[in-house]
Amino acid sequence: MMEPEEGVAGLRKVDLVGVGLNAADTLIRLPHFPARGSKSEYSEASFMPGGQTATTVVACQRWGLSTRYVGKVGDDDAARLHREAFARAGVEARLIAITGGVSPQSLILVDGCGERTVLCLRREQMTLQPEELDRTWIENARVLHVDGHDTAAATLAASWARRAGIPVVADLDEPYPGVEELIENVDYLIVSRDFPGRLMNEHSLERALRRMQARYGCRLAAATLGEEGVLAWDGKQLFYNPAYRVSVVDTTGAGDIFHAGFIYGLLQEWPLERQLDFSCAAAAMNCMSAGARGGIRGVAEIEHLMATVAHYDGAKRCVQLGLQSVDGELLP
């Protein structure tokens, strides 16, 4: 890796700056999701760092990128957990601390198939405000990554990045109030499965992605689909990449690691097909261990998985998605 160059105002320039959610995850493994009104036993609970943007940033740092994270914490055990995790990973953390504040937390139930159900605790005082941002934190980066939780702050950061010619990647799972203004400043919009249809009021995922990209002018509109992989539209061509067939332990953080893989590939200037495939592989590998960051592995290990592990049947998944497939190529 090259030494980081000096940015404006003496702040070092990093490959990636992330503005968004951190969370302390309490992970509880169960043989099956409990029925309403029932009692279930569990053997242990693990307390570990997570959060959409924070996890994406940590993964990129582990893969050799230089990173900066901007977010908000309280002064509790969760905040200390995050500080230690960022320091250990080598992330430059710009944390706004709230005296007496309770850091965002998630209670995550993981069933015997590895599927996770998340219960979130996030106090209003922990919302990152636009006036708490420093423009130099954003402009001294090659890529900006945001989620939609702190919508107003993310929108301001994205507008600064847009004016500075810095590409913006977004991880959105809910149509938060004001999210459309944020999307207008996003270059690579990679969202959860249900988001395009809810935003565009469109039943067909393919049509929703096309309309979303056309309306907001993103370079790419994509939806992550869990074990079905990812579907993406760049304004000219539709791309579908099936997921890798692995033994799933825990799906927590799969989307966060997918975004990290996409950002890593973007900075390597890979073709889009390779970006999407690498992202699917990185996400699959993370699912083979517990926790949002439990399965982050090195680039060489991810590429080994790509070379040795089979995808799910892409043609079958295309049919399930209502898409046509001819010799592995999707028809618009």
C-alpha positions as a Python dict, from the first residue, in 0.01 Angstrom:
ca = {
    (1, 'M'): (0, 0, 0),
    (2, 'M'): (113, 352, -76),
    (3, 'E'): (154, 597, 206),
    (4, 'P'): (-160, 812, 247),
    (5, 'E'): (-128, 1150, 81),
    (6, 'E'): (-181, 1472, 272),
    (7, 'G'): (-525, 1625, 224),
    (8, 'V'): (-654, 1975, 271),
    (9, 'A'): (-619, 2138, 614),
    (10, 'G'): (-343, 1892, 700),
    (11, 'L'): (-585, 1597, 732),
    (12, 'R'): (-460, 1278, 574),
    (13, 'K'): (-648, 1158, 268),
    (14, 'V'): (-801, 811, 303),
    (15, 'D'): (-947, 565, 56),
    (16, 'L'): (-1285, 548, 227),
    (17, 'V'): (-1483, 759, 470),
    (18, 'G'): (-1803, 615, 619),
    (19, 'V'): (-2079, 826, 774),
    (20, 'G'): (-2349, 626, 944),
    (21, 'L'): (-2457, 366, 1192),
    (22, 'N'): (-2256, 183, 1453),
    (23, 'A'): (-2424, -62, 1692),
    (24, 'A'): (-2323, -296, 1971),
    (25, 'D'): (-2473, -636, 1889),
    (26, 'T'): (-2586, -888, 2147),
    (27, 'L'): (-2598, -1211, 1949),
    (28, 'I'): (-2814, -1497, 2079),
    (29, 'R'): (-2816, -1830, 1896),
    (30, 'L'): (-3134, -2038, 1912),
    (31, 'P'): (-3225, -2375, 1756),
    (32, 'H'): (-3535, -2212, 1604),
    (33, 'F'): (-3714, -1879, 1622),
    (34, 'P'): (-3939, -1885, 1930),
    (35, 'A'): (-4314, -1908, 1886),
    (36, 'R'): (-4526, -1630, 2033),
    (37, 'G'): (-4583, -1681, 2405),
    (38, 'S'): (-4325, -1962, 2428),
    (39, 'K'): (-4008, -2005, 2633),
    (40, 'S'): (-3676, -2089, 2472),
    (41, 'E'): (-3336, -2173, 2617),
    (42, 'Y'): (-3010, -2039, 2485),
    (43, 'S'): (-2657, -2134, 2586),
    (44, 'E'): (-2473, -1804, 2547),
    (45, 'A'): (-2494, -1443, 2434),
    (46, 'S'): (-2207, -1265, 2260),
    (47, 'F'): (-2151, -889, 2282),
    (48, 'M'): (-1971, -760, 1973),
    (49, 'P'): (-1939, -450, 1754),
    (50, 'G'): (-2159, -407, 1448),
    (51, 'G'): (-2361, -146, 1261),
    (52, 'Q'): (-2400, -101, 885),
    (53, 'T'): (-2145, 163, 796),
    (54, 'A'): (-1904, 86, 1081),
    (55, 'T'): (-1880, -278, 973),
    (56, 'T'): (-1827, -186, 607),
    (57, 'V'): (-1544, 49, 703),
    (58, 'V'): (-1373, -210, 924),
    (59, 'A'): (-1384, -471, 646),
    (60, 'C'): (-1226, -232, 396),
    (61, 'Q'): (-954, -145, 645),
    (62, 'R'): (-874, -514, 694),
    (63, 'W'): (-836, -550, 319),
    (64, 'G'): (-566, -287, 310),
    (65, 'L'): (-763, 31, 240),
    (66, 'S'): (-712, 338, 456),
    (67, 'T'): (-1038, 439, 623),
    (68, 'R'): (-1213, 698, 835),
    (69, 'Y'): (-1539, 647, 1025),
    (70, 'V'): (-1770, 929, 1137),
    (71, 'G'): (-2046, 849, 1384),
    (72, 'K'): (-2199, 904, 1724),
    (73, 'V'): (-2160, 711, 2052),
    (74, 'G'): (-2257, 747, 2416),
    (75, 'D'): (-2023, 706, 2710),
    (76, 'D'): (-2119, 347, 2791),
    (77, 'D'): (-1964, 3, 2746),
    (78, 'A'): (-2082, -5, 2385),
    (79, 'A'): (-1887, 314, 2308),
    (80, 'R'): (-1574, 165, 2461),
    (81, 'L'): (-1628, -150, 2257),
    (82, 'H'): (-1637, 55, 1937),
    (83, 'R'): (-1332, 264, 2023),
    (84, 'E'): (-1130, -48, 2091),
    (85, 'A'): (-1251, -219, 1773),
    (86, 'F'): (-1169, 81, 1552),
    (87, 'A'): (-827, 120, 1715),
    (88, 'R'): (-752, -250, 1676),
    (89, 'A'): (-850, -245, 1309),
    (90, 'G'): (-656, 76, 1238),
    (91, 'V'): (-961, 285, 1143),
    (92, 'E'): (-938, 660, 1199),
    (93, 'A'): (-1252, 711, 1410),
    (94, 'R'): (-1411, 1055, 1430),
    (95, 'L'): (-1664, 989, 1706),
    (96, 'I'): (-1906, 1245, 1848),
    (97, 'A'): (-1957, 1138, 2210),
    (98, 'I'): (-2271, 1221, 2410),
    (99, 'T'): (-2228, 1246, 2785),
    (100, 'G'): (-2481, 1015, 2948),
    (101, 'G'): (-2586, 887, 2605),
    (102, 'V'): (-2679, 528, 2529),
    (103, 'S'): (-2500, 403, 2219),
    (104, 'P'): (-2706, 225, 1951),
    (105, 'Q'): (-2756, -141, 2031),
    (106, 'S'): (-2906, -444, 1858),
    (107, 'L'): (-3039, -768, 1998),
    (108, 'I'): (-2991, -1032, 1729),
    (109, 'L'): (-3163, -1371, 1736),
    (110, 'V'): (-3002, -1627, 1504),
    (111, 'D'): (-3196, -1944, 1429),
    (112, 'G'): (-3064, -2290, 1346),
    (113, 'C'): (-3048, -2207, 974),
    (114, 'G'): (-2834, -1898, 1040),
    (115, 'E'): (-3109, -1648, 961),
    (116, 'R'): (-3104, -1346, 1190),
    (117, 'T'): (-3382, -1132, 1335),
    (118, 'V'): (-3276, -791, 1465),
    (119, 'L'): (-3428, -580, 1743),
    (120, 'C'): (-3284, -227, 1753),
    (121, 'L'): (-3244, 30, 2029),
    (122, 'R'): (-3158, 377, 1903),
    (123, 'R'): (-3226, 693, 2102),
    (124, 'E'): (-3304, 1024, 1932),
    (125, 'Q'): (-3004, 1191, 2097),
    (126, 'M'): (-2778, 950, 1908),
    (127, 'T'): (-2882, 1084, 1566),
    (128, 'L'): (-2583, 1241, 1394),
    (129, 'Q'): (-2670, 1602, 1308),
    (130, 'P'): (-2548, 1786, 996),
    (131, 'E'): (-2383, 2059, 1206),
    (132, 'E'): (-2172, 1795, 1381),
    (133, 'L'): (-1991, 1709, 1058),
    (134, 'D'): (-1659, 1854, 948),
    (135, 'R'): (-1637, 1900, 573),
    (136, 'T'): (-1267, 1813, 567),
    (137, 'W'): (-1349, 1466, 703),
    (138, 'I'): (-1552, 1401, 392),
    (139, 'E'): (-1351, 1574, 123),
    (140, 'N'): (-1028, 1398, 218),
    (141, 'A'): (-1137, 1059, 86),
    (142, 'R'): (-1159, 875, -245),
    (143, 'V'): (-1504, 725, -170),
    (144, 'L'): (-1787, 815, 70),
    (145, 'H'): (-2013, 543, 211),
    (146, 'V'): (-2342, 625, 386),
    (147, 'D'): (-2651, 455, 519),
    (148, 'G'): (-2988, 618, 567),
    (149, 'H'): (-3015, 619, 945),
    (150, 'D'): (-2881, 972, 994),
    (151, 'T'): (-3051, 1095, 679),
    (152, 'A'): (-2990, 1470, 709),
    (153, 'A'): (-2622, 1428, 799),
    (154, 'A'): (-2573, 1166, 528),
    (155, 'T'): (-2735, 1398, 272),
    (156, 'L'): (-2504, 1685, 362),
    (157, 'A'): (-2197, 1460, 350),
    (158, 'A'): (-2306, 1321, 13),
    (159, 'S'): (-2362, 1671, -128),
    (160, 'W'): (-2011, 1772, -19),
    (161, 'A'): (-1869, 1460, -180),
    (162, 'R'): (-2065, 1520, -500),
    (163, 'R'): (-1926, 1875, -529),
    (164, 'A'): (-1574, 1743, -470),
    (165, 'G'): (-1610, 1472, -737),
    (166, 'I'): (-1599, 1191, -479),
    (167, 'P'): (-1818, 887, -561),
    (168, 'V'): (-2089, 806, -306),
    (169, 'V'): (-2199, 452, -220),
    (170, 'A'): (-2521, 406, -19),
    (171, 'D'): (-2660, 115, 183),
    (172, 'L'): (-3033, 178, 233),
    (173, 'D'): (-3295, -54, 380),
    (174, 'E'): (-3578, 181, 476),
    (175, 'P'): (-3740, 478, 293),
    (176, 'Y'): (-3663, 724, 572),
    (177, 'P'): (-3811, 1076, 555),
    (178, 'G'): (-3586, 1284, 332),
    (179, 'V'): (-3415, 981, 178),
    (180, 'E'): (-3494, 1092, -178),
    (181, 'E'): (-3276, 1402, -139),
    (182, 'L'): (-2998, 1174, -21),
    (183, 'I'): (-3039, 942, -320),
    (184, 'E'): (-3006, 1238, -558),
    (185, 'N'): (-2643, 1262, -440),
    (186, 'V'): (-2567, 889, -457),
    (187, 'D'): (-2365, 730, -738),
    (188, 'Y'): (-2386, 363, -639),
    (189, 'L'): (-2718, 281, -475),
    (190, 'I'): (-2712, -73, -331),
    (191, 'V'): (-3023, -142, -126),
    (192, 'S'): (-3214, -424, 43),
    (193, 'R'): (-3454, -645, -151),
    (194, 'D'): (-3777, -464, -61),
    (195, 'F'): (-3650, -105, -85),
    (196, 'P'): (-3690, -43, -462),
    (197, 'G'): (-4051, -160, -470),
    (198, 'R'): (-4146, 42, -164),
    (199, 'L'): (-3978, 357, -291),
    (200, 'M'): (-4109, 334, -646),
    (201, 'N'): (-4445, 169, -567),
    (202, 'E'): (-4357, -104, -813),
    (203, 'H'): (-4412, -478, -769),
    (204, 'S'): (-4144, -590, -1015),
    (205, 'L'): (-3794, -562, -872),
    (206, 'E'): (-3640, -529, -1218),
    (207, 'R'): (-3871, -244, -1318),
    (208, 'A'): (-3826, -76, -979),
    (209, 'L'): (-3447, -75, -1021),
    (210, 'R'): (-3473, 65, -1373),
    (211, 'R'): (-3711, 341, -1263),
    (212, 'M'): (-3504, 422, -954),
    (213, 'Q'): (-3186, 460, -1156),
    (214, 'A'): (-3359, 673, -1418),
    (215, 'R'): (-3530, 902, -1167),
    (216, 'Y'): (-3230, 975, -948),
    (217, 'G'): (-2949, 946, -1204),
    (218, 'C'): (-2738, 694, -1010),
    (219, 'R'): (-2457, 523, -1195),
    (220, 'L'): (-2585, 195, -1055),
    (221, 'A'): (-2903, 79, -881),
    (222, 'A'): (-2880, -265, -720),
    (223, 'A'): (-3061, -482, -468),
    (224, 'T'): (-2899, -748, -250),
    (225, 'L'): (-3113, -1063, -232),
    (226, 'G'): (-2963, -1282, 39),
    (227, 'E'): (-2899, -1634, -86),
    (228, 'E'): (-3033, -1529, -428),
    (229, 'G'): (-2736, -1295, -482),
    (230, 'V'): (-2766, -946, -632),
    (231, 'L'): (-2954, -779, -916),
    (232, 'A'): (-2815, -454, -1063),
    (233, 'W'): (-2900, -205, -1341),
    (234, 'D'): (-2649, 50, -1470),
    (235, 'G'): (-2881, 232, -1709),
    (236, 'K'): (-2784, 16, -2005),
    (237, 'Q'): (-2745, -341, -1886),
    (238, 'L'): (-2899, -568, -1625),
    (239, 'F'): (-2656, -773, -1416),
    (240, 'Y'): (-2743, -1075, -1202),
    (241, 'N'): (-2489, -1251, -982),
    (242, 'P'): (-2601, -1558, -785),
    (243, 'A'): (-2480, -1612, -431),
    (244, 'Y'): (-2217, -1867, -333),
    (245, 'R'): (-2335, -2197, -187),
    (246, 'V'): (-2178, -2209, 162),
    (247, 'S'): (-2270, -2349, 503),
    (248, 'V'): (-2442, -2056, 674),
    (249, 'V'): (-2382, -1997, 1044),
    (250, 'D'): (-2513, -1641, 1074),
    (251, 'T'): (-2635, -1393, 811),
    (252, 'T'): (-2571, -1090, 1036),
    (253, 'G'): (-2362, -832, 852),
    (254, 'A'): (-2383, -1000, 511),
    (255, 'G'): (-2510, -683, 343),
    (256, 'D'): (-2249, -468, 517),
    (257, 'I'): (-1968, -692, 392),
    (258, 'F'): (-2122, -698, 44),
    (259, 'H'): (-2095, -318, 37),
    (260, 'A'): (-1736, -339, 158),
    (261, 'G'): (-1656, -578, -125),
    (262, 'F'): (-1816, -346, -377),
    (263, 'I'): (-1618, -46, -250),
    (264, 'Y'): (-1295, -246, -253),
    (265, 'G'): (-1358, -350, -614),
    (266, 'L'): (-1453, 4, -710),
    (267, 'L'): (-1120, 136, -584),
    (268, 'Q'): (-937, -141, -770),
    (269, 'E'): (-1120, -28, -1087),
    (270, 'W'): (-1253, -378, -1151),
    (271, 'P'): (-1526, -444, -1408),
    (272, 'L'): (-1873, -439, -1254),
    (273, 'E'): (-1920, -814, -1298),
    (274, 'R'): (-1608, -882, -1090),
    (275, 'Q'): (-1712, -627, -827),
    (276, 'L'): (-2047, -796, -780),
    (277, 'D'): (-1900, -1146, -770),
    (278, 'F'): (-1630, -1050, -520),
    (279, 'S'): (-1895, -880, -305),
    (280, 'C'): (-2110, -1194, -308),
    (281, 'A'): (-1810, -1405, -211),
    (282, 'A'): (-1707, -1174, 73),
    (283, 'A'): (-2063, -1173, 207),
    (284, 'A'): (-2088, -1552, 182),
    (285, 'M'): (-1763, -1598, 370),
    (286, 'N'): (-1885, -1370, 649),
    (287, 'C'): (-2199, -1584, 681),
    (288, 'M'): (-1982, -1885, 768),
    (289, 'S'): (-1902, -1735, 1111),
    (290, 'A'): (-2101, -1564, 1386),
    (291, 'G'): (-2142, -1190, 1412),
    (292, 'A'): (-2143, -892, 1178),
    (293, 'R'): (-1764, -902, 1148),
    (294, 'G'): (-1691, -1260, 1250),
    (295, 'G'): (-1619, -1388, 902),
    (296, 'I'): (-1419, -1104, 748),
    (297, 'R'): (-1133, -1279, 573),
    (298, 'G'): (-843, -1162, 362),
    (299, 'V'): (-873, -1087, -9),
    (300, 'A'): (-676, -1399, -101),
    (301, 'E'): (-916, -1620, 98),
    (302, 'I'): (-1217, -1457, -67),
    (303, 'E'): (-1067, -1513, -412),
    (304, 'H'): (-994, -1875, -318),
    (305, 'L'): (-1362, -1919, -231),
    (306, 'M'): (-1453, -1769, -569),
    (307, 'A'): (-1230, -2023, -741),
    (308, 'T'): (-1340, -2330, -547),
    (309, 'V'): (-1701, -2288, -428),
    (310, 'A'): (-2005, -2317, -651),
    (311, 'H'): (-2274, -2056, -695),
    (312, 'Y'): (-2638, -2132, -647),
    (313, 'D'): (-2812, -2218, -974),
    (314, 'G'): (-2829, -1880, -1145),
    (315, 'A'): (-3086, -1985, -1405),
    (316, 'K'): (-3320, -2116, -1134),
    (317, 'R'): (-3282, -1797, -933),
    (318, 'C'): (-3356, -1589, -1242),
    (319, 'V'): (-3684, -1773, -1284),
    (320, 'Q'): (-3767, -1715, -918),
    (321, 'L'): (-3700, -1344, -969),
    (322, 'G'): (-3920, -1336, -1278),
    (323, 'L'): (-3623, -1278, -1511),
    (324, 'Q'): (-3532, -1453, -1833),
    (325, 'S'): (-3197, -1625, -1873),
    (326, 'V'): (-3037, -1740, -2199),
    (327, 'D'): (-2697, -1912, -2174),
    (328, 'G'): (-2638, -1739, -1843),
    (329, 'E'): (-2703, -1394, -1988),
    (330, 'L'): (-2999, -1191, -1868),
    (331, 'L'): (-3236, -1033, -2113),
    (332, 'P'): (-3343, -672, -2040),
}
